[in-house]
Structures are given as structure tokens and as C-alpha cells.
């Protein structure tokens, strides 16, 4: 194959050849054949605590993974430092150390998980965003045999502050999430001042003790999924709803009917829950910025904004005013894009291009092109993809699209990239955006 110098020199004569090479992508032909000015954007790997628990128990394990991250064109990590069990993967004076997840325990050859990552990432010029499962403080197995974590250690203090859901088929009945083992992460309710204080204390501790982190990422800052009922139906939430609206405490059936339909107060309850998440985020932001104004606030959420009302997570601008029976006329005031420095939009679809299925919004291309319809310039946006759902070709294309249409890129997550052998396609997706000419020279045509 011609050298880069030869390729560049003959570019004017080889336009047809270059076009043919780019058009080998099956869905659809890539339209961008003219190199863009090089732009260095954040290119991040999410590192989940649970999935990589044993692999990262040694310095050698961390060193090896960070080398792969660096060698394949990435310059940032999202590091899970408070997983869903509510234990700490950093030096905490508030939370117990996380030396076990479920039945798996580790003995590490270093003292400080986050500290060692920061040390090695500084050497490699990789930025670190520390991530916390904001409302998650317990882990339970589906069979009910494992109940582990901060909440289960202090049930007398935190049980009645956990999220509570209605029961499908009987809207008057409720279940505490601690007693719902189908939910692996036990989540506290954002309505409680004690919960907000605890999370703010954890955020403050991390930012104060680790001034070299680039940002703090907030995961699970929301109500739980409504797979078996609607969360936010406990007595404390209903009392907080009444205080929010200046009304009497509603009957549960005024929110969700006995047959599972939308009750007359459903839209007001939707706004109430989104307001709790908004206000909790505002308190966290104020706390973090008081310690380190330069520390960025990041938040990941599903890219499908239209479904977020169901979990109280309005990541739009306050200037975005939706229509629909699930929204009040004042729902827009719960939008929290202005409270973020970076929104990480979860384009977690196995379909990459719109042309694969024009009938659905569930494509990576659609999500990375449509986010600012909602955010309206209030913060930066990084496109993120689900490595577990993609093969090499789709991963390459999705990586490229995130970089092309958003301010940065994140892939979820390290174990999936390893298990599915997606390192090479990740590198090529980055190169395809940053240096298309070099990409043409480097790309392994067998991918197509």
C-alpha cells in the first residue's frame, strides 16, 4: 500500500479511490471524505467496579489496562469509585472500603484504588473522572441470598429512606426496594434531606482529597426503573409531593390507577420527582464547586429523553418545553442541563445508522445528532455507546459518529471491550474522525 506521503501527494488523482474506500462501510456510505481540521476531543473508557473487580486488584492489572487505553487512542477514563453497594474505592472517612462485591473478595497490592489510578494516569496523560452511583447504597442478588452494602449495614437508619414502588395490579400496595431483589442496586430516595447530605459529603470528600481528578460523574441520580411498578410511592415521597405542591397527601390511586393507568395527579407527581433529582444535583454541584471550581460535573443518562420522565431525570434545558399528558405546564423548570458541565448521552443501541431502521429513534446516529434539541447549548455533550451490543464494524462506526457529532466520546465499558476484542476497531473509529487520510492508510479492509 502507498506510504502516507505518497497518498497525500496523489490525493487529487485518487479521489475516486478514497471515495471507494470510505464507501465500504455497509450502513450507509460514509459521506465525510474531505479531512476535517484535527480536533482533540475527550475519548473515554468507562471502568465499572463490579465487572473489573478482580482484574484491577493489582498494580500490574491496572497498568496493563491503562496501557491498552492509551495505546488505542483514548485520553480519559470514567472510574467507578463508589459502586452501587455504597462502599468506597478511595480513601474514605465516611464509607467502608470496598473489598468485596457479592461473594467475590480481593486483596490488593496497593493502598488506594483511586489514588493509584491517578498516579498512573498522570504518567500517561490520561484524565480521570471519578464516578459515583449517587443514590445506590446496597447490592442484592436476584435470589435474595446476597444483601450487602451500606444500607444493609445500617438498616435502622436508612431502610425508611430507600425508594418504594407501587405494585402492578394493586396501586395501593407498595414494596421497599430492599425487599425487591429483582433490583440489584438498592437506591435511596432523593426526597430525603439526609440522603442529599450524605451524597454531598461523599462528593465533597472525593473532590477535596483528590484535587487532580478532572471531574465527578453522577450515575443513578434518579428514581429506579418502573419495571414492576412506579418508584417514588412511599409515604415519605408522597408527603414531600404534598409539600411541593402545597396540597394534601394524595391517594396512590390518584397517581396510578388500580389498573395501572395514569391518574389525575400523575403529571404533577412526575414533575415532583424530577424536581427532587434537579434539587439534589444542584446541591451536589454547589458542594463540589465550593471545594474546586474547576472540577467538572458530569452525568450519564439514556439518550432517549422522552422516556426519562419515568425515572425523574429531565436532562434537558429549562428552555425546552415538552408537550404530552405526562407533563405539567411547569415541568421544564426541572431541566438540569444548566447544572452540568458535561452530559454523557447513552446512545446504547445495537443499531448504528438511521438507515438501518428509519422507523425508530433507537440508533446511535440519531441520538448523537439530536441531543442539542433538548440541551439547547446549556452544557457539553459526549456521545457514549454500549460495547456489549456492537461488533467490530458497528463499534468503529459508532465511535466515529460520537466524535463527529458530539463534544467527546465514551465507551461502556472496559470488560466488554476486552471480551469482544474491540480495541482495534475503537482505535480505527477514533482515527477515522481525527485523521481520515491516515485512517485510509491504516484501516484493515477485512473489517468491511
MODALIN-V915923 format. One record per run of one state. SS is the DSSP state (@ for helix, = for strand, . for the rest). FROM is the first residue (numbers start at 1). TO is the last residue. If there is no record, write none. Layout:
BEGIN
SS/FROM/TO
SS/FROM/TO
END
This chain:
BEGIN
./1/3
@/4/9
./10/10
@/11/13
./14/14
@/15/22
./23/41
=/42/47
./48/58
@/59/71
./72/75
=/76/82
./83/87
=/88/88
./89/96
=/97/97
./98/99
=/100/101
./102/103
=/104/105
./106/112
@/113/124
./125/126
=/127/133
./134/135
=/136/140
./141/146
=/147/148
./149/149
@/150/153
./154/154
@/155/161
=/162/162
./163/163
=/164/167
./168/169
=/170/176
@/177/179
./180/184
=/185/188
./189/192
@/193/209
./210/214
=/215/219
./220/230
=/231/231
./232/234
@/235/245
./246/251
@/252/255
=/256/256
./257/261
=/262/262
./263/265
@/266/291
./292/295
=/296/302
./303/304
@/305/311
./312/330
@/331/334
./335/336
@/337/339
./340/341
=/342/346
./347/353
@/354/356
./357/363
@/364/370
./371/371
@/372/375
./376/379
=/380/386
@/387/389
./390/391
@/392/405
./406/407
=/408/412
./413/413
@/414/419
./420/422
@/423/434
./435/435
@/436/442
./443/444
@/445/447
./448/448
END
